[in-house]
């Protein structure tokens, strides 16, 4: 029962699970970033690189991105406003006009890292992406999975994705002030950081970014009356931040970008 309560609280932008979808379906055009989307530069900086993304863009090949996530990856009935769709719109705006960017989403609802990773070999054979963004940790924290077991599962998942030929970005839990005192989040954040460092892959620190927005008053993530508009705003900002994070991690030269 407690796990169900925690899950309903922590899924700020999730709602009901949605089926796997193409993030480019009716994705709106990019626009100027609102002030609420401001993120400290250190949260968008990674020493790890995305060589396959860089090679694809330099060669003018299609950039296939697969987002593996949970219900918080989507916004029910507003898929075009979800962060994968917004990320795709920003990438299309920033990269050369000839660059083809496809973002697809694979929902692994209510699955631990171990359960999700078990499907990666077949998933990669079917999708063959250039880049995989793996959003994980929430379900493991809610179920209080042993942190060492969690780290092992994330490691196995990352290895499987890399062996299949993709660049990998890890994305950690979303921040929710209401649940921070209910579940122990730090061990899962720390272990994801360890795995990212060991395998030299970028970690998109969604937790720290959202906490920054909440602490600075850019978004009120504590309010019990959160509605779909807040979810859309948060997703828009996450999509923008993630697109810039990928561009920087791929070390794309200014000449390779639109603007």
C-alpha atoms as one frame of an Amber mdcrd trajectory, in Angstrom:
protein
   0.000   0.000   0.000   2.780   2.433   0.893   4.495   1.794  -2.407   1.329
   2.718  -4.286   0.974   5.939  -2.331   4.603   6.869  -2.963   4.306   6.097
  -6.657   1.245   8.290  -7.056   3.025  11.169  -5.323   6.373  10.972  -7.043
   5.056  10.796 -10.597   4.670  14.531 -10.952   4.199  14.540 -14.677   3.086
  10.988 -15.273  -0.536  10.193 -14.761  -1.701   7.045 -16.535   0.805   4.950
 -18.398   0.885   5.596 -22.112   1.790   3.126 -24.877   5.126   3.410 -26.678
   4.956   6.365 -29.038   6.948   8.355 -31.533   7.961  11.625 -29.943   7.898
  13.342 -33.342   4.135  12.841 -33.710   2.778  16.376 -33.926   5.733  17.759
 -31.972   5.446  21.566 -31.790   8.196  23.831 -33.076  10.854  25.086 -30.711
  10.560  28.599 -29.278  12.580  30.865 -27.054  13.291  29.345 -23.635  11.218
  30.906 -20.844  13.001  32.302 -17.795  11.639  29.435 -15.669  13.830  27.025
 -17.665  17.094  28.491 -16.424  19.567  25.836 -15.265  23.032  26.426 -13.756
  25.679  25.545 -16.317  27.326  23.008 -14.007  24.149  20.884 -14.118  24.348
  20.711 -17.912  28.051  19.900 -18.115  29.486  16.418 -18.545  33.079  15.307
 -18.978  31.818  12.191 -20.744  31.159  12.354 -24.467  28.669  11.042 -27.004
  30.919  10.002 -29.904  28.258   8.132 -31.885  25.919  11.125 -31.747  28.758
  13.383 -32.903  29.662  11.030 -35.744  26.053  10.764 -36.913  25.585  14.528
 -37.042  28.944  15.150 -38.721  28.148  12.517 -41.356  24.638  13.840 -41.887
  23.116  10.522 -40.863  19.719  10.280 -39.101  19.969  10.700 -35.343  17.848
   7.968 -33.780  17.199   8.524 -30.078  15.398   6.037 -27.857  14.074   7.183
 -24.484  13.477   4.299 -22.078  11.399   5.524 -19.179   8.369   5.277 -16.944
   5.044   7.078 -16.712   6.838  10.316 -15.851   8.226  10.277 -19.420   4.771
  11.093 -20.745   1.862  13.473 -20.320  -1.422  11.651 -20.985  -3.313  13.144
 -23.946  -0.438  15.621 -24.501   2.375  13.534 -25.934   3.528  16.456 -28.063
   4.247  18.376 -24.822   6.289  15.617 -23.144  10.000  16.135 -22.641  11.048
  13.672 -25.397   8.937  15.580 -27.933  10.203  18.946 -26.710  13.794  17.664
 -26.804  13.302  16.583 -30.398  11.882  19.978 -31.374  14.852  21.789 -29.836
  17.372  19.449 -31.465  15.756  19.980 -34.862  15.985  23.717 -34.286  19.643
  23.631 -33.163  21.063  21.080 -35.603  21.526  21.636 -39.350  18.272  21.731
 -41.348  19.306  18.595 -43.215  19.739  16.594 -39.995  16.962  14.058 -39.418
  16.120  13.575 -35.735  13.804  10.785 -34.613  12.903  10.286 -30.944  10.945
   7.230 -29.868   9.754   6.308 -26.376   9.661   2.898 -24.721   7.605   2.872
 -21.525   8.789   0.450 -18.833   6.011   1.191 -16.371   6.521   0.024 -12.760
   9.690  -1.878 -13.653  12.870  -1.888 -11.634  16.203  -1.350 -13.365  16.768
  -5.103 -13.362  13.371  -5.816 -14.902  13.820  -3.143 -17.555  17.365  -4.185
 -18.443  16.208  -7.729 -19.137  14.470  -6.481 -22.302  17.346  -4.396 -23.659
  18.890  -6.924 -26.039  15.650  -7.477 -27.952  14.745  -3.812 -27.725  18.036
  -2.738 -29.252  17.701  -5.272 -32.043  14.322  -3.809 -32.908  15.169  -0.104
 -32.557  18.919   0.175 -33.403  19.215   3.708 -31.945  22.247   5.975 -32.077
  21.578   7.098 -28.517  19.630   5.646 -25.602  18.448   7.848 -22.736  17.628
   5.539 -19.848  15.440   7.075 -17.167  15.478   4.870 -14.084  15.683   4.669
 -10.281  12.203   5.710  -9.196  10.646   2.261  -8.913  13.765   0.854  -7.250
  13.668   3.621  -4.620   9.958   3.089  -3.980  10.424  -0.661  -3.597  13.553
  -0.118  -1.474  15.616  -2.373  -3.723  19.052  -2.985  -2.223  21.244  -0.127
  -3.549  24.068  -2.518  -4.436  21.658  -4.683  -6.422  20.354  -1.549  -8.104
  23.869  -0.516  -9.086  24.517  -3.971 -10.487  21.319  -3.875 -12.539  22.099
  -0.429 -13.953  25.604  -1.604 -14.822  24.263  -4.641 -16.672  21.767  -2.481
 -18.531  24.393   0.042 -19.590  26.734  -2.713 -20.767  23.938  -4.281 -22.842
  23.113  -0.948 -24.478  26.750  -0.201 -25.245  27.381  -3.683 -26.658  24.451
  -3.078 -29.003  26.322  -0.078 -30.389  24.577   2.912 -28.829  25.718   5.919
 -26.869  24.049   5.980 -23.446  22.823   8.773 -21.183  21.516   7.932 -17.726
  18.694  10.074 -16.319  17.979   9.849 -12.602  14.789  10.268 -10.580  12.554
  13.319 -10.764  12.459  15.568  -7.716   9.367  15.708  -5.523   9.547  17.535
  -2.162   6.537  15.586  -0.904   8.270  12.251  -1.269  11.817  13.235  -0.321
  11.061  12.447   3.319   9.130   9.271   2.509  11.707   7.304   0.569  15.499
   7.204   0.692  16.605   8.712  -2.604  20.357   9.466  -2.125  21.614   5.839
  -2.420  20.024   5.525  -5.878  21.280   8.913  -7.032  24.781   8.072  -5.810
  24.839   4.654  -7.441  23.709   6.004 -10.796  26.512   8.548 -10.609  29.014
   5.774  -9.840  27.872   3.701 -12.825  28.042   6.727 -15.118  31.599   7.456
 -13.994  32.730   3.838 -14.276  31.426   3.557 -17.836  32.288   7.120 -18.891
  28.743   8.033 -19.888  26.860  11.289 -19.238  24.391  11.505 -16.367  21.517
  13.948 -16.800  20.789  15.004 -13.223  17.035  15.505 -13.495  16.678  15.341
  -9.707  19.069  18.236  -9.051  17.652  20.318 -11.901  14.066  19.992 -10.692
  15.098  20.631  -7.097  16.859  23.789  -8.272  13.677  24.980 -10.001  11.613
  24.264  -6.887  14.079  25.881  -4.474  14.387  28.998  -6.633  10.605  29.320
  -6.907  10.530  28.765 -10.657   8.064  25.909 -10.167   6.036  24.958  -7.093
   6.484  21.199  -7.042   5.060  20.897  -3.531   1.572  22.206  -4.306  -1.090
  19.472  -4.062  -3.078  21.208  -6.820  -0.590  20.572  -9.597  -2.370  20.501
 -12.928  -1.552  19.585 -16.536  -0.204  23.056 -17.303   2.525  22.688 -14.692
   3.411  19.279 -16.099   3.708  20.772 -19.593   5.908  23.616 -18.347   8.222
  21.259 -16.466   8.431  18.881 -19.429   9.172  21.762 -21.779  12.048  22.913
 -19.586  13.381  19.374 -19.188  13.268  18.880 -22.956  15.196  22.096 -23.519
  17.787  21.248 -20.880  18.230  17.720 -22.190  18.674  18.892 -25.798  21.401
  21.323 -24.754  22.991  18.648 -22.576  23.205  16.281 -25.569  24.633  18.947
 -27.868  27.309  19.813 -25.328  28.144  16.178 -24.525  28.525  15.439 -28.247
  30.879  18.455 -28.492  29.221  19.677 -31.652  30.997  22.655 -33.179  29.011
  25.887 -33.678  29.103  25.370 -37.433  27.165  22.151 -36.975  24.339  23.952
 -35.198  21.556  26.077 -36.593  21.990  28.841 -34.058
